[in-house]
Amino acid sequence: MQINADDGAVVDLSNKARLGSTLKGAGAGAAIGGFAGYQGAQSDIEERFVQAMREYNASLENFYCGTGRKFLSFYNDEAIIPTMNE
Protein backbone atom coordinates (compact mmCIF):
# COMPACT_ATOMS: atom_id res chain seq x y z
CA MET A 1 0.00 0.00 0.00
CA GLN A 2 1.35 3.40 -0.96
CA ILE A 3 0.32 6.90 0.03
CA ASN A 4 1.23 9.72 -2.30
CA ALA A 5 1.11 13.44 -1.66
CA ASP A 6 -1.90 13.64 -3.99
CA ASP A 7 -3.86 11.19 -1.84
CA GLY A 8 -4.52 13.73 0.91
CA ALA A 9 -2.75 14.46 4.14
CA VAL A 10 0.34 12.26 4.57
CA VAL A 11 0.68 13.42 8.19
CA ASP A 12 -2.64 12.55 9.74
CA LEU A 13 -2.75 13.44 13.44
CA SER A 14 -6.21 11.90 13.77
CA ASN A 15 -4.71 8.43 13.17
CA LYS A 16 -3.93 7.30 16.74
CA ALA A 17 -1.73 4.45 15.54
CA ARG A 18 0.71 6.88 13.90
CA LEU A 19 0.29 9.85 16.27
CA GLY A 20 3.22 9.02 18.58
CA SER A 21 5.65 8.37 15.74
CA THR A 22 4.51 11.48 13.90
CA LEU A 23 5.03 13.68 16.95
CA LYS A 24 8.44 12.12 17.67
CA GLY A 25 9.51 12.70 14.07
CA ALA A 26 8.28 16.28 14.10
CA GLY A 27 10.08 16.96 17.38
CA ALA A 28 13.31 15.41 16.13
CA GLY A 29 13.08 17.39 12.88
CA ALA A 30 12.53 20.62 14.78
CA ALA A 31 15.48 19.92 17.08
CA ILE A 32 17.81 19.07 14.19
CA GLY A 33 16.67 22.14 12.25
CA GLY A 34 17.18 24.37 15.28
CA PHE A 35 20.65 22.95 15.86
CA ALA A 36 21.61 23.45 12.21
CA GLY A 37 20.44 27.07 12.43
CA TYR A 38 22.47 27.56 15.61
CA GLN A 39 25.60 26.13 13.97
CA GLY A 40 25.12 28.40 10.95
CA ALA A 41 24.77 31.44 13.19
CA GLN A 42 27.88 30.46 15.18
CA SER A 43 30.01 30.11 12.04
CA ASP A 44 28.72 33.48 10.76
CA ILE A 45 29.62 35.14 14.07
CA GLU A 46 33.10 33.59 14.02
CA GLU A 47 33.70 34.75 10.44
CA ARG A 48 32.61 38.30 11.29
CA PHE A 49 34.84 38.31 14.38
CA VAL A 50 37.89 37.15 12.39
CA GLN A 51 37.22 39.82 9.74
CA ALA A 52 36.86 42.55 12.38
CA MET A 53 40.11 41.48 14.06
CA ARG A 54 41.93 41.59 10.71
CA GLU A 55 40.64 45.10 10.04
CA TYR A 56 41.57 46.23 13.56
CA ASN A 57 45.09 44.79 13.37
CA ALA A 58 45.59 46.32 9.93
CA SER A 59 44.53 49.70 11.29
CA LEU A 60 47.31 49.53 13.90
CA GLU A 61 50.03 49.28 11.25
CA ASN A 62 49.72 52.83 9.88
CA PHE A 63 49.03 56.23 11.38
CA TYR A 64 47.14 58.83 9.40
CA CYS A 65 46.21 62.42 10.22
CA GLY A 66 42.77 63.19 11.64
CA THR A 67 41.25 63.55 8.18
CA GLY A 68 42.47 60.07 7.24
CA ARG A 69 44.10 61.33 4.03
CA LYS A 70 47.72 62.07 5.00
CA PHE A 71 49.95 59.14 5.96
CA LEU A 72 52.12 60.02 8.97
CA SER A 73 54.11 56.94 9.92
CA PHE A 74 54.19 53.19 10.38
CA TYR A 75 53.43 51.60 13.75
CA ASN A 76 56.34 51.91 16.27
CA ASP A 77 58.17 54.43 14.04
CA GLU A 78 58.69 58.09 14.76
CA ALA A 79 55.78 60.16 13.53
CA ILE A 80 56.51 63.50 11.87
CA ILE A 81 53.50 65.79 11.95
CA PRO A 82 53.75 68.41 9.22
CA THR A 83 52.75 72.01 9.77
CA MET A 84 49.21 72.95 8.87
CA ASN A 85 48.58 74.72 5.60
CA GLU A 86 46.38 77.76 5.72
N, C-alpha and C positions, 0 to 999 in steps of 0.2 A: 504494500500500500504506500502510495506517495502523496505528499501534500505539496502543492506548488503555491507560489505567491498569488496566483490568480484564483486559487480555490477559497479565498477568504483569509481570515486572520490566522497566521501561522502560530502566533503567540496567543493562546486562548486561556485567559486567567480563570474562566468559568469551569475549565476542565480540572477537577480536583486531583486527578491522577497525575497531571503534569504540573500542577501549581508549585509544588516545592522545588522541583528541578528548574522551573522557569525563573522563580525568584532567586535561587542560588546562582544561576547563570547571569541574571541581570545584575546581581550584586557584585559578582566577580568581574564582570565586564566594566562596571562603573569604577571599581577599585583599580583595575589595570589601566583604564583610561585616565583616571585621576593621577596615578603614579607616573604615567608617561608624560602628562602635562607638567607635572612637578619637575621631572627630569629635564624637560625641554626648557622650562623657565630657569632652572639652575645653570644649565650650560650657557644660556643667553646672558645671565648675570655675570658668570665667570668671564665670558668673552668681552663684555663691556668693561669689566674691571681691568682686565689685561690691557685693553686699548687705552683706557684712561691713565693707567700707570705708565704706558709707553709715552703718551703725550706729555705727562707731567715730567718724566725723566728727561725727555727731549727739551723741554722748556728750561731745564736747569743748565743746559750746556752753553747757552748764549745769553748775553745781556743786551737788551735794547733800550733806547731812551723811552720816556713815558708815552710818546706817540706810537711806539712800536715800529717806526720806520728806520731809525738810524741804529746800526749795529755799533755797540760800544766795546765789548770784549767777550772772550770765551770764559767759561767757568774757571775759577781759581787763577785767573790772570789779572794783571793790573788793568783797571778800567780808566781810560782817559776820557773825561767828559769835556767836549768842546764848548767853546763860548757860544752863547746864544746869538743868533742873527736878529737884527731888528727889522 
